[in-house]
């Protein structure tokens, strides 16, 4: 057992101090995101919005994310990642606290949009900072450490969030989310000030290319969009499926979703360390990640047994552990062709656009054709994403030759 634990710790060797600080800041920030998995339930049950209304609100959520991510990439290239991160985190804390006081449909649409614009300017800046503070050979593991922090926060968040809702109400979740963002800002100012933190890979590209004119990168973008659409169902339609079809309580839903983050915390870094040693192609590994996520929807359509939900979460979790770090690493590698903020913002915008169409589309589909047919559509979308990646692999080979 001692040897196993030592081997686990060894997978973290070589990562820079700044990346560790970024991970801690991300963990503090994400520990308060217990609102997100329960957002559709809050809108439907606490504010009494209909499914179609909830779908449109989630589209505002996604649209705000698109605008925020684009703006974050642009500002990062103009004023630098540090200033963008500080201003985004502090503002997010304030607007999250204010969001709980909005009750009408129009107010909530506008409020959710503004929250996500402010919050998601942080993401491109954070990934550029992580790339700058990582040695080239450690970038995939640095991505994994940041994801580890995110998922450790998410593993605690839904479980604690479900407990808070069962004992108190939804209002406390907004306060916790806002306060943790403000705490993360204070820590960021303390430990990642550019006068103190030293770059390890801050290379400049002469005559940088536009990400928007990079044909193969657009193929990659489409594949990531489809991957994100099916993955996002676990944070919008899937909680409704758990509640309405399998009759799970908020606490049980929180624990089930928390299992995802817990498993990632335990297994992702050793898995990535093992895969890194074998030097598999990043696009191939991303394809495997999508296929495993697709299988997570296949299994829940095979039986009505509630226990299958655990198998579904396990498949989705392994798919996420493989697919996201290597797709992110590919985006960072490709970003050296142009402006890093723009390339990484475009990668993140695939997920932001999935927030626009994925949540609303999924909710509208379950309202019109039911859960089983909706999952079949998600399966088909995931398989299409794999085909895009196969074509991308072919295009990249031609690019080399």
C-alpha positions in Angstrom: 0.0 0.0 0.0 2.9 2.3 0.9 4.6 1.6 -2.5 1.3 2.2 -4.3 0.9 5.6 -2.6 4.5 6.5 -3.3 4.1 5.6 -7.0 0.9 7.8 -7.1 2.8 10.8 -5.6 5.7 10.3 -8.2 3.3 11.0 -11.0 3.2 14.6 -9.9 7.0 15.0 -10.0 8.5 17.8 -12.1 5.5 20.1 -12.2 6.3 23.8 -11.5 5.4 25.6 -8.3 3.2 28.1 -10.3 1.2 25.2 -11.8 0.5 23.9 -8.3 -0.7 27.4 -7.2 -2.9 27.6 -10.3 -4.3 24.2 -9.3 -5.0 25.3 -5.7 -6.7 28.5 -7.0 -8.8 26.5 -9.4 -9.8 24.1 -6.6 -10.9 27.0 -4.3 -12.9 28.5 -7.1 -14.5 25.2 -8.2 -15.3 24.0 -4.7 -18.1 26.6 -4.8 -19.6 25.5 -8.2 -22.1 23.2 -6.5 -24.7 25.5 -8.0 -24.1 24.3 -11.6 -25.2 20.6 -11.3 -28.3 21.7 -9.5 -29.1 24.7 -11.8 -31.8 23.0 -13.9 -33.4 21.6 -10.7 -33.3 25.0 -9.1 -34.9 26.7 -12.1 -37.6 24.0 -12.5 -38.5 23.3 -8.8 -37.6 26.5 -6.9 -38.4 29.1 -9.4 -41.2 27.0 -11.1 -39.9 27.5 -14.7 -41.2 25.1 -17.3 -38.8 22.8 -19.2 -38.8 25.0 -22.3 -38.0 28.0 -20.1 -35.2 26.2 -18.4 -33.8 25.3 -21.8 -33.7 28.9 -22.9 -32.1 30.0 -19.7 -29.4 27.4 -20.2 -28.9 28.7 -23.7 -28.2 32.2 -22.1 -25.8 30.3 -19.9 -24.0 29.0 -22.9 -24.2 32.2 -24.9 -22.6 34.1 -22.0 -19.9 31.4 -21.9 -19.2 31.9 -25.7 -18.9 35.7 -25.3 -16.8 35.4 -22.2 -14.4 32.8 -23.6 -13.9 34.9 -26.9 -13.4 38.0 -24.8 -11.0 36.3 -22.5 -8.8 35.1 -25.3 -8.8 38.5 -26.9 -8.0 40.3 -23.6 -5.3 37.7 -22.7 -3.4 38.5 -25.9 -3.8 42.2 -25.3 -3.3 42.9 -21.6 -1.9 39.5 -20.3 -3.3 36.5 -18.5 -2.7 37.8 -14.9 -4.9 40.9 -15.2 -7.7 39.0 -16.9 -7.7 36.2 -14.2 -7.8 38.7 -11.3 -10.6 40.8 -12.7 -12.6 37.9 -13.8 -12.5 36.0 -10.5 -13.3 39.0 -8.4 -16.2 40.1 -10.6 -17.6 36.5 -10.7 -17.8 36.3 -6.9 -19.9 39.5 -6.8 -22.3 38.6 -9.6 -22.8 35.1 -8.4 -24.0 36.4 -5.0 -26.3 38.8 -6.8 -27.8 36.1 -9.0 -29.9 34.6 -6.2 -32.0 37.7 -6.0 -33.3 37.5 -9.6 -36.6 35.7 -9.9 -38.4 36.5 -13.2 -37.7 34.7 -16.4 -36.2 37.8 -18.1 -34.1 38.7 -15.1 -32.7 35.2 -14.8 -31.8 35.0 -18.5 -29.9 38.3 -18.3 -28.3 37.5 -15.0 -27.1 34.0 -16.1 -25.7 35.5 -19.3 -23.7 38.2 -17.4 -22.4 35.7 -14.9 -21.0 33.5 -17.6 -19.5 36.4 -19.6 -17.6 37.5 -16.5 -16.7 34.0 -15.3 -15.5 32.5 -18.6 -13.1 35.3 -19.4 -11.0 33.5 -16.8 -10.6 30.2 -18.7 -8.4 31.2 -21.7 -6.2 33.3 -19.4 -5.8 30.4 -17.0 -4.8 27.9 -19.7 -2.3 30.4 -21.2 -0.9 30.9 -17.7 -0.6 27.1 -17.2 1.1 26.7 -20.6 3.6 29.5 -19.7 4.4 28.0 -16.3 4.8 24.4 -17.6 7.9 22.8 -19.2 7.0 21.5 -22.7 7.3 17.9 -21.6 4.9 18.4 -18.7 2.0 20.2 -20.4 -0.4 17.2 -20.5 0.3 16.4 -16.9 -0.2 20.1 -16.0 -3.5 20.0 -17.7 -4.4 16.9 -15.8 -3.4 18.5 -12.4 -5.7 21.5 -13.2 -8.5 19.1 -14.1 -7.7 17.2 -10.9 -8.3 20.4 -8.9 -11.5 21.1 -10.9 -12.9 17.6 -10.3 -11.8 17.5 -6.6 -13.9 20.6 -6.2 -16.7 19.1 -8.2 -16.6 15.9 -6.2 -17.1 17.8 -3.0 -19.4 20.4 -4.4 -22.4 18.3 -5.6 -22.3 16.2 -2.4 -22.2 19.3 -0.1 -24.6 21.1 -2.4 -27.2 18.3 -2.1 -26.7 18.3 1.7 -27.2 22.1 1.9 -30.4 22.0 -0.3 -31.8 19.2 1.9 -31.1 21.0 5.1 -31.4 24.7 4.0 -32.2 26.0 0.5 -30.6 27.0 -2.8 -29.7 30.5 -1.6 -26.8 29.3 0.4 -25.2 27.8 -2.7 -24.9 31.2 -4.4 -23.3 32.7 -1.3 -20.7 29.9 -1.2 -19.9 30.1 -4.9 -19.4 33.9 -4.7 -17.3 33.8 -1.6 -15.0 31.1 -2.9 -14.4 33.1 -6.1 -13.3 36.1 -4.0 -11.0 33.9 -1.9 -9.5 32.5 -5.0 -8.8 36.1 -6.2 -7.0 37.0 -3.0 -4.8 33.9 -3.3 -4.0 34.6 -7.0 -2.9 38.2 -6.2 -0.6 36.8 -3.4 1.2 34.0 -5.3 1.0 34.5 -9.0 2.0 38.2 -9.4 4.2 38.4 -12.5 6.9 40.1 -10.4 7.2 36.8 -8.4 6.2 34.0 -10.8 8.8 32.9 -13.4 7.8 31.7 -16.9 9.1 28.4 -18.1 7.8 28.3 -21.7 6.9 31.8 -22.7 8.1 31.6 -26.4 6.9 34.2 -28.8 5.7 33.3 -32.4 6.9 35.5 -35.2 4.1 36.4 -37.7 1.5 34.4 -35.7 -1.3 32.7 -37.7 -5.0 33.2 -36.9 -6.7 30.2 -35.3 -9.8 31.1 -37.4 -7.9 30.4 -40.6 -6.4 27.1 -39.5 -8.5 24.4 -41.5 -7.4 21.3 -39.5 -8.1 23.2 -36.2 -11.7 23.8 -37.3 -12.1 20.1 -37.8 -10.8 19.6 -34.3 -13.2 22.4 -33.1 -16.2 20.6 -34.6 -15.2 17.3 -33.0 -14.8 19.0 -29.6 -18.2 20.7 -29.9 -19.9 17.4 -30.4 -17.9 15.8 -27.6 -18.9 18.7 -25.3 -22.6 18.5 -26.3 -22.9 14.9 -25.2 -20.8 15.5 -22.1 -22.9 18.5 -21.0 -26.0 16.3 -20.7 -24.6 15.1 -17.4 -25.0 18.5 -16.0 -28.5 19.4 -17.4 -30.7 16.6 -18.7 -29.1 13.7 -16.8 -30.0 15.1 -13.3 -33.6 15.4 -14.6 -33.4 11.8 -15.8 -32.1 10.6 -12.4 -34.9 12.5 -10.7 -37.9 11.8 -13.0 -37.1 8.3 -14.2 -35.1 6.7 -11.4 -36.6 8.8 -8.6 -33.3 9.8 -7.0 -33.2 12.5 -4.3 -31.0 15.6 -4.6 -28.5 14.1 -2.2 -28.4 10.8 -4.2 -27.9 12.8 -7.4 -25.1 14.8 -5.8 -23.3 11.7 -4.6 -23.6 10.0 -8.0 -22.2 13.1 -9.8 -19.6 13.4 -7.0 -18.4 9.9 -7.8 -17.2 11.2 -11.2 -14.9 13.8 -9.5 -13.7 11.4 -6.8 -12.6 8.8 -9.4 -10.9 11.5 -11.5 -9.0 12.6 -8.3 -7.8 9.1 -7.6 -7.2 7.7 -11.1 -6.6 10.4 -13.7 -3.0 11.5 -13.0 -1.7 7.9 -12.8 -3.6 7.1 -16.0 -2.2 10.1 -17.9 1.3 9.4 -16.5 1.1 5.8 -17.9 -0.3 7.0 -21.3 2.4 9.7 -21.6 5.1 7.1 -21.3 3.7 5.2 -24.2 3.5 8.4 -26.4 0.2 7.5 -28.0 -1.2 10.0 -30.5 -3.2 12.7 -28.9 -6.0 12.6 -31.5 -6.3 8.8 -31.1 -6.6 9.1 -27.4 -9.2 11.9 -27.7 -11.2 9.6 -30.0 -11.1 6.8 -27.4 -12.4 9.3 -24.8 -15.4 10.2 -27.0 -16.2 6.5 -27.7 -16.2 5.7 -24.0 -18.5 8.6 -23.3 -20.8 7.4 -26.1 -20.9 4.0 -24.4 -22.1 5.7 -21.2 -25.3 6.6 -23.0 -25.6 3.2 -24.7 -25.7 1.3 -21.4 -28.5 3.3 -19.8 -30.7 2.6 -22.8 -30.2 -1.2 -22.3 -32.0 -1.5 -19.0 -34.2 0.3 -16.5 -32.2 -1.0 -13.6 -31.0 1.9 -11.4 -27.6 0.3 -10.8 -26.7 0.9 -14.4 -26.4 4.6 -13.6 -23.1 3.7 -11.8 -21.8 1.9 -14.9 -22.7 4.9 -17.0 -20.9 7.3 -14.7 -17.8 5.0 -14.8 -17.7 4.9 -18.6 -18.2 8.7 -18.9 -15.5 9.3 -16.2 -12.9 7.2 -18.0 -13.8 8.8 -21.3 -13.4 12.3 -19.7 -10.1 11.3 -18.1 -8.6 10.4 -21.5 -10.5 12.7 -23.9 -10.1 16.1 -22.2 -6.4 16.2 -21.2 -5.2 15.1 -24.6 -7.6 17.3 -26.6 -6.4 20.2 -24.4 -2.8 19.2 -24.9 -3.3 19.1 -28.7 -4.8 22.7 -28.6 -1.8 24.0 -26.6 0.6 22.4 -29.1 -1.3 23.8 -32.0 -1.4 27.3 -30.3 2.3 27.7 -31.0 1.4 28.5 -34.6 -0.3 31.7 -33.6 -1.6 33.8 -30.7 -2.0 31.4 -27.7 -5.0 33.3 -26.3 -6.9 33.0 -29.5 -6.2 29.3 -30.1 -7.1 28.3 -26.5 -10.1 30.5 -26.5 -11.3 28.7 -29.7 -10.8 25.3 -28.0 -12.8 26.5 -25.0 -15.5 28.1 -27.2 -16.4 24.6 -28.5 -17.5 23.8 -24.9 -19.1 27.2 -24.6 -21.2 26.7 -27.8 -22.1 23.3 -26.4 -23.5 25.1 -23.4 -25.7 27.1 -25.8 -27.0 24.2 -27.9 -26.4 21.2 -25.7 -28.3 22.0 -22.6 -31.3 23.6 -24.4 -31.3 21.0 -27.2 -31.2 18.2 -24.7 -34.0 19.6 -22.6 -36.2 20.4 -25.6 -35.6 16.8 -26.9 -36.5 15.1 -23.7 -39.7 17.3 -23.6 -40.6 16.3 -27.2 -39.4 12.7 -27.7 -38.4 11.4 -24.3 -35.1 10.4 -22.7 -34.4 7.2 -24.6 -34.5 8.8 -28.1 -32.6 11.8 -26.8 -29.8 9.4 -25.7 -29.8 7.8 -29.1 -29.2 11.3 -30.7 -26.3 11.9 -28.3 -24.8 8.5 -29.3 -25.0 9.5 -33.0 -23.5 12.9 -32.3 -20.5 11.3 -30.4 -19.9 8.9 -33.3 -19.9 11.8 -35.7 -17.3 13.5 -33.6 -15.0 10.4 -33.8 -15.3 10.5 -37.6 -14.2 14.1 -37.6 -11.1 13.2 -35.6 -10.3 10.3 -37.9 -10.4 12.8 -40.8 -8.3 15.3 -38.8 -5.6 12.6 -38.3 -5.5 12.2 -42.0 -5.2 15.9 -42.6 -2.4 16.3 -40.1 -0.4 13.5 -41.8 -0.8 15.3 -45.1 0.4 18.5 -43.4 3.6 16.8 -42.3 4.3 15.4 -45.7 
